[in-house]
Amino acid sequence: MLTVAARLLGDAERGSVERLLDGDPFGGAQVAERISMAGLAWWRQDARIFGYGSRRHLESLCWLGANLIPVNASAAAVSAFADMVAGEPRGCSSIVGSADAVLGLWSRLAPSWGPSRDVRPNQPLMATSSPAPVPADPGVRLVRPDEIDLLFPAAVAMYTEEVGVSPTADGGERSYRDRVGELVRARRAYARVINGQVVFKAELAVVTKHTAQIQGVWTAPEWRGRGLARGGIAAIVRDALRRVAPSVSLYVNDYNTPARSVYERCGFQQVGTFATVLF
């Protein structure tokens, strides 16, 4: 079968790109947010966006920046994207997106980009468009700009626990603190604070016209098992649906049974499957 070559996209094809992303509102959310903010030009994005398919019928996308993110990528598109980037040194910290595409890319890129630090092949992608059927925690609220220093240690603890390395390693503290501050100032960071300590937190890390994607969910270890996450997620869903987007989404590791139970009890249903390769 003849494979169409992947190509670098620019702003002239923004309409086609946005139509494709509209067709995958949850799986393409991370890319959709960035394109809505800065278009497709690599010099504005600090990333490149590749397309697969004819100019009249764009079939698939691949974002290559700090992360490699395939969107709506068929097996043929995966092959074409892999051929395009395999000869380059790896510059991204992860490959994330639809499981079939991510694992297909990794099988082709591993010989030149490996080894990985971790491969998470089964991450349910979940969404809801209704308030949670469980009570919302009234103590969960938006973090104020003067509370960034209060939130930062909890954000570092969450990242380290989830990813396996500290975001402050190798001089990364300033950039990670800046990211936490951006989320707070954008009114996307939530927390429950008890006696001056953040005991629960989460953020709307991605926001598009279709969905607000929750990431960074964390409960302080000594507070786990008390239902804080359930009430906290319910509170975030309620606020996000009222104020931010018509749906709320997230993805979770399949082996994280407690978290999956929380999301299901809060009304989330699986709408796809992600995978992540971490470097």
HUVENHU-V338756 format. One record per helix or strand of 2 or more residues. SS is the DSSP state (hx for helix, st for strand). FROM is the first residue (numbers start at 1). LEN is the number of residues. If there is no record, write none. Layout:
ss from len
SS FROM LEN
SS FROM LEN
This chain:
ss from len
st 7 2
hx 11 12
hx 29 10
hx 42 4
st 48 6
st 58 7
st 67 5
hx 75 11
st 94 5
hx 99 15
st 118 11
st 141 2
hx 145 19
hx 169 3
hx 173 13
st 189 6
st 197 11
st 212 8
hx 221 3
hx 228 16
st 248 6
hx 257 9
st 269 10
